[in-house]
């Protein structure tokens, strides 16, 4: 797997005593690792998984969970299909496009009930439509996910899009430039440099979508259902704990895996996730899919031409693990 992996015992110094796992979790897949590949280097947006590992939740569920980090130019879906991981973080557009091309993908859960992505612009921009004609830095993933929607909705053109360079320097020195950003990341970096900005959350602009979905293959779904159920239960418990309890175990684990992260940035990002209610609203189940939200995503992707209207979009996800994800925020 690309990136650094963390074994289940590498973080147990931060473990706490927890209740016994529910019956279907016991010895779900002992001895065979279940490998999660994230979509970036360790950060707060992966906090629930690192919290679950740091607290020993995966170990108690009877699974040997391994977290692998993604990064720039890492295609998580491609690596999933190549057998380099068992579960990968991906976006709904990637899964629907994969299904349309006959790939055996299926989403089993989601980290965020709404996307946390958006565009970072300078403060003179008060509406996304005002970015017509402005250079906008977009990643390869963004080109096939939200960029077609932005073109259709706001009249943006492909000659505006330039490669996203994974740093904020171009934004700081070009007053006309906008760039893709996550609510929990780039705004923090800009604030640290005392530069004024405006952030537009695409979800607030009407872009429907989940964020950081957990995706597997049909073969893994059939062969390792018990392990997936145990993994998802432990992961969503980790997310609940990191957002409502002591986030220090996750913070330490993230910083150990990614020394570029600071405690201040991690805590700021967790606070933003709470403010946005991105993982779940109070009382809402963590990780579960709303089929109606999937249909809105499907309708959007038909309009933008990403998928055909005839696509069996319901095959892109499953709700069979809802009983495992019985954790509310």
Secondary structure as the mmCIF struct_conf table of DSSP 4:
data_model
#
loop_
_struct_conf.conf_type_id
_struct_conf.id
_struct_conf.beg_label_comp_id
_struct_conf.beg_label_asym_id
_struct_conf.beg_label_seq_id
_struct_conf.end_label_comp_id
_struct_conf.end_label_asym_id
_struct_conf.end_label_seq_id
BEND BEND1 UNK A 3 UNK A 3
STRN STRN1 UNK A 5 UNK A 6
TURN_TY1_P TURN_TY1_P1 UNK A 8 UNK A 11
HELX_RH_3T_P HELX_RH_3T_P1 UNK A 12 UNK A 14
HELX_LH_PP_P HELX_LH_PP_P1 UNK A 19 UNK A 22
HELX_RH_3T_P HELX_RH_3T_P2 UNK A 23 UNK A 25
TURN_TY1_P TURN_TY1_P2 UNK A 26 UNK A 27
BEND BEND2 UNK A 28 UNK A 29
TURN_TY1_P TURN_TY1_P3 UNK A 30 UNK A 31
BEND BEND3 UNK A 32 UNK A 32
STRN STRN2 UNK A 34 UNK A 37
BEND BEND4 UNK A 39 UNK A 42
HELX_RH_3T_P HELX_RH_3T_P3 UNK A 44 UNK A 46
HELX_RH_AL_P HELX_RH_AL_P1 UNK A 47 UNK A 54
TURN_TY1_P TURN_TY1_P4 UNK A 55 UNK A 56
HELX_RH_AL_P HELX_RH_AL_P2 UNK A 57 UNK A 60
TURN_TY1_P TURN_TY1_P5 UNK A 61 UNK A 62
STRN STRN3 UNK A 65 UNK A 68
TURN_TY1_P TURN_TY1_P6 UNK A 72 UNK A 73
HELX_RH_AL_P HELX_RH_AL_P3 UNK A 76 UNK A 81
TURN_TY1_P TURN_TY1_P7 UNK A 82 UNK A 83
BEND BEND5 UNK A 84 UNK A 84
BEND BEND6 UNK A 86 UNK A 86
STRN STRN4 UNK A 87 UNK A 90
HELX_RH_AL_P HELX_RH_AL_P4 UNK A 92 UNK A 100
TURN_TY1_P TURN_TY1_P8 UNK A 101 UNK A 102
STRN STRN5 UNK A 105 UNK A 112
BEND BEND7 UNK A 113 UNK A 114
STRN STRN6 UNK A 117 UNK A 121
TURN_TY1_P TURN_TY1_P9 UNK A 123 UNK A 124
BEND BEND8 UNK A 127 UNK A 127
HELX_RH_3T_P HELX_RH_3T_P4 UNK A 128 UNK A 131
TURN_TY1_P TURN_TY1_P10 UNK A 132 UNK A 133
BEND BEND9 UNK A 134 UNK A 134
STRN STRN7 UNK A 136 UNK A 138
HELX_RH_AL_P HELX_RH_AL_P5 UNK A 140 UNK A 144
TURN_TY1_P TURN_TY1_P11 UNK A 145 UNK A 146
HELX_RH_AL_P HELX_RH_AL_P6 UNK A 147 UNK A 154
HELX_RH_3T_P HELX_RH_3T_P5 UNK A 158 UNK A 160
STRN STRN8 UNK A 161 UNK A 163
BEND BEND10 UNK A 166 UNK A 168
HELX_RH_AL_P HELX_RH_AL_P7 UNK A 169 UNK A 173
TURN_TY1_P TURN_TY1_P12 UNK A 175 UNK A 176
STRN STRN9 UNK A 178 UNK A 182
TURN_TY1_P TURN_TY1_P13 UNK A 183 UNK A 185
HELX_RH_AL_P HELX_RH_AL_P8 UNK A 186 UNK A 192
TURN_TY1_P TURN_TY1_P14 UNK A 193 UNK A 194
STRN STRN10 UNK A 198 UNK A 201
HELX_RH_3T_P HELX_RH_3T_P6 UNK A 202 UNK A 205
TURN_TY1_P TURN_TY1_P15 UNK A 206 UNK A 206
STRN STRN11 UNK A 211 UNK A 217
HELX_RH_AL_P HELX_RH_AL_P9 UNK A 218 UNK A 223
HELX_RH_AL_P HELX_RH_AL_P10 UNK A 225 UNK A 244
BEND BEND11 UNK A 245 UNK A 245
HELX_RH_AL_P HELX_RH_AL_P11 UNK A 248 UNK A 257
TURN_TY1_P TURN_TY1_P16 UNK A 259 UNK A 260
HELX_RH_AL_P HELX_RH_AL_P12 UNK A 263 UNK A 276
TURN_TY1_P TURN_TY1_P17 UNK A 277 UNK A 277
BEND BEND12 UNK A 279 UNK A 279
TURN_TY1_P TURN_TY1_P18 UNK A 282 UNK A 283
HELX_LH_PP_P HELX_LH_PP_P2 UNK A 284 UNK A 284
STRN STRN12 UNK A 285 UNK A 285
BEND BEND13 UNK A 286 UNK A 287
HELX_RH_AL_P HELX_RH_AL_P13 UNK A 291 UNK A 303
TURN_TY1_P TURN_TY1_P19 UNK A 304 UNK A 305
BEND BEND14 UNK A 306 UNK A 307
TURN_TY1_P TURN_TY1_P20 UNK A 309 UNK A 310
HELX_RH_3T_P HELX_RH_3T_P7 UNK A 313 UNK A 316
STRN STRN13 UNK A 317 UNK A 317
TURN_TY1_P TURN_TY1_P21 UNK A 320 UNK A 324
STRN STRN14 UNK A 328 UNK A 328
#
